Amino acid sequence: MGNLFDLTGKTAVAIGGNSVLGASIAKGLAAQGAKIAIVGRNMEKAEAVTKEIIENGGEAKSFQGDVSSRESIEKLASEIEAWSGGWDILLNAPGKNSATPFFELEMEEWDDIMDVNLKGLVFTIQTFAKRMVEQERKGSIINISSVSSTTPLSKVFTYSASKAGVNSVTQFLAKEFAPYGIRVNAIIPGFFPAEQNRKILSKDRIESIMNHTPMNRFGEPEELQGAAVYLASDKASGFVTGTFLRVDGGFGSMTI
Ligand SMILES: NC(=O)c1ccc[n+]([C@@H]2O[C@H](COP(=O)([O-])OP(=O)(O)OC[C@H]3O[C@@H](n4cnc5c(N)ncnc54)[C@H](O)[C@@H]3O)[C@@H](O)[C@H]2O)c1
């Protein structure tokens, strides 16, 4: 069977590759041989991830990009294309969150979260997949969804709505891109302490999360690498598209 998970010769673009979860996934893809573009708004974090990958023998370069700006996404795609010639794997990991009570929610905040989590995702995929199609490159798109996408989480109303949208986009594009040989899947992570959810993880909420997580612990970012490598590899998951892979310690299998 050879190595089902070998990504040698593939180029991956990790949007939000500077995030806690995105960085771990990017390192996992690089460890399997993928050349990788680390994209962040914050270049300091992106450079640190890139440096670590290179120190471990991988090939990587950092790029600056803001997914809420069409202009920035287009510029980013051109810069990465000039560096690598194209890409086979696209990881979409940026995310924004907030815990504003429903009646206090303002349109600006709704737009701010949707601009990154959903609108940004749509226009990023549109831009990057278009170039894959033009180059007749087959490949894999991996979106980072959330447990709140299937059953909303209390407090994070806008975030949950945006992630439900991520699932819908994933399934829609699985059909749309299948004729081009581009697979589109999502990972549904459970709970992993990171920047965007730090403020939301109060003591009570952590207790509630643990009560609903059969494995009774947070996830470690490295525990997402296997799922991402599997979805990225045409040899391992060549007939898998439009699906959601849960990495959540059993959270999604629990009600009470
Ligand atoms: N941590 C968790 O428990 C958890 C669970 C489920 C899903 N997720 C998802 O994982 C992904 C990564 O988040 P994380 O938890 O590692 O948190 P994080 O705070 O480390 O990362 C969020 C990232 O989004 C980026 N970002 C925000 N606005 C952006 C913009 N306009 N353009 C480009 N990038 C932008 C930030 O720079 C940051 O790198 C997100 O999509 C998040 O919703 C996280």
The ligand as a MOL file (V3000), in Angstrom:
LIG
                    3D

  0  0  0     0  0            999 V3000
M  V30 BEGIN CTAB
M  V30 COUNTS 44 48 0 0 0
M  V30 BEGIN ATOM
M  V30 1 N -9.8900 26.1050 20.1630 0
M  V30 2 C -11.0040 25.4060 20.0700 0
M  V30 3 O -11.4630 24.7950 21.0380 0
M  V30 4 C -11.7250 25.3260 18.7660 0
M  V30 5 C -12.7970 24.4420 18.6670 0
M  V30 6 C -13.4690 24.3440 17.4580 0
M  V30 7 C -13.0740 25.0910 16.3920 0
M  V30 8 N -12.0170 25.9550 16.5050 0 CHG=1
M  V30 9 C -11.6220 26.7090 15.3320 0
M  V30 10 O -10.2410 26.5230 15.0940 0
M  V30 11 C -9.7590 27.5980 14.3080 0
M  V30 12 C -8.4570 28.1240 14.9130 0
M  V30 13 O -8.7390 28.7870 16.1230 0
M  V30 14 P -7.9050 28.5830 17.4700 0
M  V30 15 O -8.8440 27.9560 18.4460 0
M  V30 16 O -6.6170 27.9520 17.1750 0 CHG=-1
M  V30 17 O -7.7440 30.0730 18.0000 0
M  V30 18 P -6.6840 31.2300 17.7730 0
M  V30 19 O -7.2260 32.3850 18.5240 0
M  V30 20 O -5.3160 30.7570 18.0850 0
M  V30 21 O -6.7760 31.4860 16.2150 0
M  V30 22 C -7.6590 32.3160 15.5730 0
M  V30 23 C -6.9360 32.7760 14.3240 0
M  V30 24 O -7.7950 33.4610 13.4480 0
M  V30 25 C -7.0170 34.4720 12.8490 0
M  V30 26 N -7.8470 35.5290 12.2740 0
M  V30 27 C -8.7860 36.2670 12.8860 0
M  V30 28 N -9.2860 37.1710 12.0220 0
M  V30 29 C -8.6380 36.9860 10.8490 0
M  V30 30 C -8.6850 37.6090 9.5730 0
M  V30 31 N -9.5140 38.6390 9.3210 0
M  V30 32 N -7.8770 37.1590 8.5890 0
M  V30 33 C -7.0120 36.1450 8.8310 0
M  V30 34 N -6.9130 35.5010 10.0010 0
M  V30 35 C -7.7120 35.9340 10.9990 0
M  V30 36 C -6.1480 35.0050 13.9820 0
M  V30 37 O -5.0360 35.7250 13.4960 0
M  V30 38 C -5.7550 33.7010 14.6350 0
M  V30 39 O -4.5980 33.1690 14.0270 0
M  V30 40 C -10.8980 28.6320 14.2610 0
M  V30 41 O -11.6170 28.4750 13.0650 0
M  V30 42 C -11.7740 28.2140 15.4260 0
M  V30 43 O -13.1080 28.6220 15.2650 0
M  V30 44 C -11.3420 26.0870 17.6740 0
M  V30 END ATOM
M  V30 BEGIN BOND
M  V30 1 1 1 2
M  V30 2 2 2 3
M  V30 3 1 2 4
M  V30 4 1 4 5
M  V30 5 2 4 44
M  V30 6 2 5 6
M  V30 7 1 6 7
M  V30 8 2 7 8
M  V30 9 1 8 9
M  V30 10 1 8 44
M  V30 11 1 9 10
M  V30 12 1 9 42
M  V30 13 1 10 11
M  V30 14 1 11 12
M  V30 15 1 11 40
M  V30 16 1 12 13
M  V30 17 1 13 14
M  V30 18 2 14 15
M  V30 19 1 14 16
M  V30 20 1 14 17
M  V30 21 1 17 18
M  V30 22 2 18 19
M  V30 23 1 18 20
M  V30 24 1 18 21
M  V30 25 1 21 22
M  V30 26 1 22 23
M  V30 27 1 23 24
M  V30 28 1 23 38
M  V30 29 1 24 25
M  V30 30 1 25 26
M  V30 31 1 25 36
M  V30 32 1 26 27
M  V30 33 1 26 35
M  V30 34 2 27 28
M  V30 35 1 28 29
M  V30 36 1 29 30
M  V30 37 2 29 35
M  V30 38 1 30 31
M  V30 39 2 30 32
M  V30 40 1 32 33
M  V30 41 2 33 34
M  V30 42 1 34 35
M  V30 43 1 36 37
M  V30 44 1 36 38
M  V30 45 1 38 39
M  V30 46 1 40 41
M  V30 47 1 40 42
M  V30 48 1 42 43
M  V30 END BOND
M  V30 END CTAB
M  END
